[in-house]
Amino acid sequence: MSFIKPGLFWLIAPASLAIWLILVTPTQSLGIDTSALGTGSLLITVWIGFWISTRIPAEREAKVSPGELRNWIALIFTGLVAAVIGFNVKVITQADSLADLSGVGRTIVMLLIGWGIFSSIVRQRINAVTLEDERDGSIQAHADAWSHGTLIFVMIGLAVTLGFSPIERLEWVKPLVLAHVLIFSVVVSQLVGHVIAVLQYRRAGP
Amino acid sequence: VSATPVGNHIRRLRFDAGEMTQSDLAGKVGITRQTVIALEGGKYAPSLELAFRIANAFDKPIDEVFYWIAP
């Protein structure tokens, strides 16, 4: 454990710096694309963390099933996408055209591409005969039900807000903002699904 | 899936079957090793099909592998 803890610091520190670059700093700083730098740094850090985890003794590694690992990765990346949208609410509400949102869009697209690449690499590196079984299926079905319920709840909330609010309180409603609210709703519903899945794996785990 | 009224003797049967590993059993019945761990820990109730496959892997009738725990 005394070896692992300093090791974890050297993963958490660059990951925190990368997340700070993605979320807090402006998308361009001193001519440098900080979103790309942050996303790249995060992917490298996550990859190093995964590589190190494959070097840890087998019984420790095997506590996480391929299905749980997939949901953890999805949870991290979906959470990051939600955070990117959340941290850029001001930029989104003040945008007049899509061009004003190119920085936010680029960051989200890079995170999604990174998620796809990382998931693919992890799937190839997992040394297991069975990657998914009926337990994964039942957990996924439960998580999907939560995700679906959340999306319905948010959609009804949005419909009620738009339908019953006085017009003067709906000045924020512009097509571009509404589009982002809808995207954010999908992201949040997926995030809830991944949280539920991870909790289920932890409860039913070793 | 956190608690189940279906108990099992999988751990003992693995021992009796020449100390079969969790990975070996998982491979035989087509599940992950973590599901074997969850089954042995009483944290997951298998489907009827999986229960039969596990019993078959030990060459035992299903009621010698799984039993009902009265709530």
Interface residues (C-beta under 8 A of the other chain):
Chain A: A62 K63 V64 S65 P66 G67 E68 A128 V129 T130 L131 E132 D133 E134 R135 D136 S138 I139 H142 Q200 R203 A204 G205 P206
Chain B: V1 S2 A26 G27 G30 I31 T32 R33 Q34 T35 I37 A38 G41 K43 Y44 P46 S47 E49 L50
